[in-house]
Amino acid sequence: MAAICSIPNCEKKSPEVKLFKIPTSISLRRAWLLSIKQYHPNYCMPENKSEQYVCSEHFKDQHFILPEKEILKNFAIPTVFMGGSYIYVDIYGLLCPSTNTSEVDMTVIDYDNNNIKNISSQQTRKRKRHDD
C-alpha cells in the first residue's frame, strides 16, 4: 500500500508526488505543526510519526534544493494548503492532548541564517510596568 499525505483533505500518494516524513527534530516538527494548524486548526499530529508524511504539493518551489522536488532544504516548512485562507491560531494546544505540556514554546525561524530556535513562554513574558 502506498503512503499517503497526512494533511487533511489531501490524499496524494506516492509515486504521483514526493512524500516527506514529519521531522524528528523537535524545533522543526513544531514549526511544521504550527504551519499546518494555521490552515487546519483541529489537526493533531499523532505520536506514531513513522507513518506521517507531507507531500511535495505543500511546499513552495523555493523550499527544494533541486527543481525535481526530490530534496527539501533543511529548514523547509509546509506552507501551501489548497482551497482556503490562513487563519490565526494560538500556539496553545499544538500537540495532541495526551502530549501537551503546561509551558508553551514558540519556534522562531530565521531563514536568512538557516537557524531555528525555541523560546519558552517565560522568556517572552513582558514585565508589568508600575508607575509611582
Secondary structure in CASP SS format (residue, H / E / C, confidence):
PFRMAT SS
TARGET T0000
AUTHOR 0000-0000-0000
METHOD secondary structure of the structure
MODEL  1
M C 1.00
A C 1.00
A C 1.00
I E 1.00
C C 1.00
S C 1.00
I C 1.00
P C 1.00
N C 1.00
C C 1.00
E C 1.00
K C 1.00
K E 1.00
S C 1.00
P C 1.00
E C 1.00
V C 1.00
K C 1.00
L E 1.00
F E 1.00
K E 1.00
I C 1.00
P C 1.00
T C 1.00
S C 1.00
I H 1.00
S H 1.00
L H 1.00
R H 1.00
R H 1.00
A H 1.00
W H 1.00
L H 1.00
L H 1.00
S H 1.00
I H 1.00
K H 1.00
Q H 1.00
Y H 1.00
H C 1.00
P C 1.00
N C 1.00
Y C 1.00
C C 1.00
M C 1.00
P C 1.00
E C 1.00
N C 1.00
K H 1.00
S H 1.00
E H 1.00
Q C 1.00
Y E 1.00
V E 1.00
C E 1.00
S H 1.00
E H 1.00
H H 1.00
F C 1.00
K C 1.00
D H 1.00
Q H 1.00
H H 1.00
F E 1.00
I C 1.00
L C 1.00
P C 1.00
E C 1.00
K C 1.00
E C 1.00
I C 1.00
L E 1.00
K C 1.00
N C 1.00
F C 1.00
A C 1.00
I C 1.00
P C 1.00
T C 1.00
V C 1.00
F C 1.00
M C 1.00
G C 1.00
G C 1.00
S C 1.00
Y C 1.00
I C 1.00
Y C 1.00
V C 1.00
D C 1.00
I C 1.00
Y C 1.00
G C 1.00
L C 1.00
L C 1.00
C C 1.00
P H 1.00
S H 1.00
T H 1.00
N C 1.00
T C 1.00
S C 1.00
E C 1.00
V C 1.00
D E 1.00
M E 1.00
T E 1.00
V E 1.00
I E 1.00
D E 1.00
Y C 1.00
D C 1.00
N C 1.00
N C 1.00
N E 1.00
I E 1.00
K E 1.00
N E 1.00
I E 1.00
S E 1.00
S H 1.00
Q H 1.00
Q H 1.00
T H 1.00
R C 1.00
K C 1.00
R C 1.00
K C 1.00
R C 1.00
H C 1.00
D C 1.00
D C 1.00
END
